[in-house]
């Protein structure tokens, strides 16, 4: 009995009867160790850590950070809202003693990878990782606060049943900007999905979660990868094919295409169902012809939009758009212009911008004066751009330098 009581005392590590366990905190920017207090609570047979609304170190000064409510959680982490000098940010607390985390060394590698890559990035369309703390029982990441959360929660919050082409385009073009930046850094995200697209009250769209990301050595010839979330995986990733360093970045483009299709048609392009196994999904991709003219969709999409979506959802890797092809496409250029003007008009008021974008109809004659340099587009893209027919209409893409369409 005595041994059991001693064990319980050791386990709870009670200090001053406050139910707080003392932890040594080491900042990656400081050589000093300091003691701070975290409450410990047990849930069923596993236990998780929760941070009470007391002071913990802020990244730079290591003092006067006020912890508020939970704003998210994962398999072995929680995300807390915190304030320093009235400035909000998010604290992602990773519980190193969680059984799910302890049972796999891979999880530690993922966190270290996220810290290494995300801390090196600085772009207006990427969620900032300001700093991190490494402790015996926790990793704590200080992240930019995106108060509307991810795209999935954003849709629920604003009760959006469908996206107009304009509103969808605003989200997609912002993430494309992020992917262009990552491509220039030779970084492959590998987990583009709705849950990793974040939105704040300034109506900024940002890409987050770099735990699966990879710095690509472009001197290597080929790569194989099945990292990511099944319904967003590109066909070559599902089959674990060898992919050249030149084309590996197109896998992120395909995943973004799945997101775009979801927003416009409110369904998966290849008919993915919840909990579908990877083998079933592979079969679905092979057998399914994507319907870009869904009669149940009330949105009237421009031919330019459909052309763009087809080009990023292309199953054949060699024919799929690269991220640099995306930014040359007239649809991307025009949507950027339209949505930028809407945001300026309403001073980025999120409710007014959404209403205007949802009601803004895109017609193909809007693209007649869009300037794109055809000579910069490789031959495969020219074939996709020009002269290709669909069951419904010929898709016309207008180039200022091109007098006659082929």
RAQUIRA-V298125 format. One record per pair of residues at least 6 apart in sequence whose C-alpha atoms are under 6 Angstrom apart, sorted by the first residue. I is the first residue (numbers start at 1). GAP is how many residues later the second one is. D is the distance in whole Angstrom. If there is no record, write none. Layout:
# RAQUIRA-V298125
I_GAP_D + I_GAP_D
This chain:
# RAQUIRA-V298125
13_8_5 + 14_6_6 + 14_7_6 + 20_17_6 + 20_18_5 + 20_19_5 + 21_16_6 + 21_17_6 + 22_15_5 + 23_12_6 + 23_13_6 + 24_10_6 + 24_11_5 + 25_8_6 + 25_9_6 + 25_110_5 + 26_7_5 + 26_107_6 + 26_108_6 + 27_106_5 + 38_13_6 + 39_12_6 + 40_9_5 + 53_14_4 + 53_15_5 + 54_12_6 + 54_13_6 + 55_9_6 + 55_10_5 + 55_11_5 + 56_9_5 + 57_6_4 + 57_8_6 + 58_7_5 + 65_18_6 + 65_19_5 + 66_16_5 + 66_17_5 + 67_15_4 + 68_13_5 + 68_14_6 + 69_11_6 + 69_12_6 + 70_9_6 + 70_10_5 + 71_8_6 + 71_9_6 + 72_6_6 + 72_7_5 + 73_6_6 + 76_19_6 + 77_16_5 + 77_17_4 + 77_18_6 + 78_14_6 + 78_15_5 + 79_12_5 + 79_13_4 + 80_10_6 + 80_11_5 + 81_9_5 + 82_6_6 + 82_7_5 + 82_8_6 + 89_54_6 + 89_55_5 + 89_56_4 + 90_52_6 + 90_53_5 + 90_54_6 + 90_55_5 + 91_50_6 + 91_51_5 + 92_48_6 + 92_49_5 + 93_46_6 + 93_47_5 + 94_44_5 + 94_45_5 + 95_43_5 + 96_41_5 + 96_42_5 + 110_101_5 + 111_100_6 + 113_98_6 + 114_96_5 + 114_97_4 + 118_11_6 + 119_10_5 + 125_53_5 + 125_81_4 + 126_80_5 + 126_81_5 + 127_17_6 + 127_79_6 + 127_80_6 + 127_81_5 + 128_15_6 + 128_16_5 + 129_14_5 + 130_12_6 + 130_13_6 + 131_11_5 + 132_8_5 + 132_9_4 + 132_10_6 + 133_6_6 + 133_7_5 + 146_53_6 + 146_54_4 + 147_53_5 + 148_51_5 + 148_52_5 + 149_49_6 + 149_50_6 + 150_45_5 + 150_47_5 + 150_48_4 + 151_43_5 + 151_46_6 + 151_47_6 + 152_42_6 + 152_43_6 + 163_100_6 + 163_101_6 + 164_194_5 + 166_191_5 + 167_190_5 + 167_191_6 + 186_29_6 + 186_30_5 + 187_27_6 + 187_28_5 + 187_29_6 + 188_25_6 + 188_26_5 + 189_24_4 + 190_22_6 + 190_23_6 + 190_38_5 + 191_37_5 + 192_63_6 + 196_11_6 + 196_12_5 + 197_9_6 + 197_10_5 + 198_7_6 + 198_8_5 + 199_6_5 + 203_147_6 + 218_27_5 + 221_23_6 + 221_24_6 + 222_20_6 + 222_21_5 + 222_22_4 + 222_23_6 + 223_19_5 + 223_20_5 + 224_16_6 + 224_17_6 + 224_18_5 + 225_12_6 + 225_15_6 + 226_11_5 + 232_23_5 + 234_17_6 + 234_20_6 + 250_72_5 + 253_59_6 + 254_58_5 + 254_59_5 + 257_55_5 + 257_56_5 + 262_6_6 + 265_32_6 + 269_21_6 + 270_15_6 + 270_18_6 + 302_61_6 + 302_62_6 + 303_92_6 + 304_27_6 + 311_9_6 + 311_10_6 + 312_8_6 + 312_9_5 + 314_6_5 + 330_40_6 + 368_30_5 + 371_28_6 + 371_29_5 + 372_27_6 + 387_19_6
